[in-house]
Amino acid sequence: MTPTTFATGDPQDIAAVLANKDHRAAYQRQLMTAHPDQTVLALKLNTPGPIKNNARITAAFDAGLAAFTHDLTRQQVTTTLVDRWDNPTGPEAFLLSATDATTMKQLAVALEDQHPLGRLFDIDVLTSHHEGPLSRQDNNLPQRRCFICNRPAKVCARSRAHSVLELQTAIDQTLTTYFTEQESKQ
């Protein structure tokens, strides 16, 4: 049975996902060229399976984006939202900041590791002074952990240790818990 979060939406095939990846990379290069002294942040979700966007996925993305920008503001880090995509391949946001890339990577990892929805997020930190996105390893930060078993995520991804259904079920439970807790606070 398909978990609730992934029960609706337009299924995406690998060609659409790869085309969007190319479009994102081109847009990131464009931003770095236009703003060479700025740090570029590109936020998206890691959503396994063919459903990449629907109302619930967008709500999760918006909640995480709001939490991230709130944390940055609280730490007196200024960002500018440059663009927000709501494609069938998933919601994405692009921000610019004058704050150095190393600091921004540390702040991005803090959200990914500490916020209840953070493990769903993939926040790329880019600068014209570095080839490709900054990695956790570049900054001596802990490896991303698997959503299910807490082992290094790359190990589980490479070995396909968990099925798409297992991952979707874990994400669905995380979102249900998160949104239930948020509703009870209101």
N, C-alpha and C positions, 0 to 999 in steps of 0.2 A: 504494500500500500504506500502511495506517495505521501510524504509528510506535507502537512498543510501549507507550509511556506512555498513549496514547489508545485502545488496543485494547479496553479493558474499561471498564465504567461505564454509568450510566443517562444517555442523552442528554437534555440540557436544551434546551428551546425558549426563544425570546426572552421569552415571557410569564413563564416561571418565573424567568429571570434578572432581569427587571424587578421582579417581585414580591419577590424576595429583596433587591434594591437598596432598594426602599421599606421593607421590614422592617428592614434594616440602618440606614437613615437615621433611622427612628423610634426604634430602640434607641439610636443615638448621641445623639439629642436627649434621650432619657430619661436617659442617663448624664450628660450635661452639666447637665441640670436638677438631678439628684440630687447631683452633685458639682461645683458651680460654680467651685470654686477648684482643681480638678484638671485636668490635661491628659488627654484621652482619646486612646488610640491604637487604631486599627482595622486589623488586618492581614488581607490576603487575597492570593490569587494571581491573576495575569493568565494565564488559560488560554484560548487561542483554540479555537473549535470547540464542538461540543455536549457533549463529555465534560469535566466540570468537577471530578469527584471519583472517586477509586478508591484502592486501597492505595498505589500508587506516588506519586500526587499528594499524598495525605495524608502520606506519609513525607517528601516534599520540604518540605511546609509545616511539619511538626514539626521538621525539621532547621533550617530558616530561623528559626523562632520560637525554638528553643533557642539558636541562635547570637546572635540579637538580644538575648534576655534575658541571656545570658552576657556579651555586650559591655556592656550597661547595668550589670550588677552589677560588672564589672571597673572601670567608670568611676564607681562608687559612686552610680549612679542607681537609686533604688528604684521598682519598679513592682509593681502588684498585678494578677494575672490575674483579671478579673471574669467572663468567660464565654468559652467555646470552642464554636463551632458546627462540626458535621460534616454539613452539608447536601449533597444531591445537586448543588447549585449551587456547591459548593466549601467547603473548610475555611476558617474565619475565627476570629480571636481578638480580644478586647477587653481592653485594659489601662488602668489609671489610674496617674498619677504626679503627685507634687507639683512635679516639675521643670517649669520654664516651657516653653511650647509651642515657642518658637523653638529652644531647645536640643534639645528632643525631635525637631523636624523635622530638624535637622542630623544627629542620631544615626540617624534613620530613613533619610535620604538616604545616609549612610555605608554602611549595610547594603545598600541597594538598588544602590549603585554599586560596592562593594568585595567583598562576599561572592560566592562562585561561584554561588549560587542567587539572589542579591539582585535581579537584573533580572526575576525572575519575580514578585517581591513588589510589592504596592502597600500602603504604610503611610500611612494617613490620620492626621493629627495635628489634633485639634480642641480648641477651648476655647470656653467660653461667652462669651468676650470678642472673638471673631472670627467673622464670618459664613462658614460653610462651612469645609472643611479648609484648613489652611495650604498654600500652594503653594510650590514651589521658587522661583518668581519673587518671591513675597512676601519671601523670605529671601535674595535674591541668590545662589541656589545654581544650579549648572549644570543645564541641561535634561536630562530623562531621555533616554537614547540608545536607539535601535532595537536590538532583540535580534539582528538579522541584519546590518545594514549600518552601524550606529553613527551614522547621521544622527539628527537629533532625532526621537524616537519619535512625537510628534504629527504631524509631516509625513508619515511613512510610514503612520500609522494613517488619517489623513484621505484620503490618495491611494490607500489600499489597495495599497501598493507590493509587499507580499508576500502570497502566498496563505496560507490557513489551514494547508495541508499543509506549506508551507515553514516557517512558524512552529512548527508541531508537531514537525517533524523537528529543528529547531534546539533546541527545548526537550528533546526526547527524548535528543539527543546530550549536552546539558548534564547532564541527570540521570544518564545512563549513566556519563559521566566522573566526576561527583561521587561517586556511590555506589560505583563501582569503586575510586576513590582512598580513600574512607572504609574500605572493606573491607580494603584493603592495609595500612592503618595499624593494624589490629587484630591 
